[in-house]
Amino acid sequence: MHIRHYLDATYLKLPEQAGLSKADHEQVVRACIQEAIEEGFKLVMIRPDMVSMARTMIDQAKSSVLVGTVIGFPEGTADLEAKLQEAQQAIEDGADELDFVCNYTAFQSGDVALVRKEIVAGTQLAWSHHKTVKWIIEVAALTDAEIIQLSVCIKNTIIAHFKEEVFAHVFVKSSTGFYETKEGKPNGASRAAILMMLENCAPLPVKAAGGVRTYEEAVEMIKLGVKRIGTSAAKTIAHGGTTEAEY
């Protein structure tokens, strides 16, 4: 199995979260990008302010690694205009894929119209520039019923507003990896959550993010049907190791 083709090598901490100076933090991100190039991962996922640097490094290396970034991260509660501005800037800076955090709290409170509106607008912006878009639903913050309902909402919204050729470029993604759970509960891609997503998102593809820590777990997710895996330990997983990485 060519597992590297499924891996989105991820580094999304801010300098203060990593306990680093801005300069040292930039070096860590550079190292993550360089590792993705050397290992031949599908994509490197970094914060929006690092997209331009990633684009330059990858282009100079003549690498096929894609550049991905997060929008409205990690809470997803920014208003639509702010999300679209952030996404537009990322596109201009050279991003290939945009991972929007869905406003799942609005969904939970019953404002489904707001969620549908941002899904349509964000997907339209991405697709108008031939970019892949992913909608992060934050499974650890949702009940099983909400995982199913939000997955169906995204699927039905995309089917209603876009042609079939777009479907393969609109993912539903499990997690940010940054949601704080209680009592040590998993904050990412559990087998149960991924199965619910796969059953209710089709024909949209699913990305498992957060909590995939071994080669065997990654293979299991791929066999279940996920098309991409987001992890901050892509090299360890690709080489058959086990990691205690947070996301």
Salt bridges, closest charged atoms under 4 A:
ASP8 OD2 - LYS134 NZ 3.84
ASP8 OD2 - LYS207 NZ 2.82
ASP8 OD1 - ARG228 NE 2.95
GLU26 OE2 - ARG30 NE 3.36
GLU39 OE1 - ARG4 NH2 2.92
GLU39 OE1 - HIS239 NE2 3.10
ASP59 OD1 - ARG55 NH2 3.18
ASP96 OD2 - ARG55 NH1 2.93
GLU97 OE1 - LYS134 NZ 2.49
GLU97 OE1 - ARG228 NH2 2.85
ASP99 OD1 - LYS134 NZ 2.94
ASP99 OD2 - LYS173 NZ 2.83
ASP99 OD2 - LYS207 NZ 3.33
GLU118 OE1 - LYS83 NZ 2.89
GLU220 OE2 - ARG191 NH1 2.60
GLU246 OE2 - LYS13 NZ 2.82
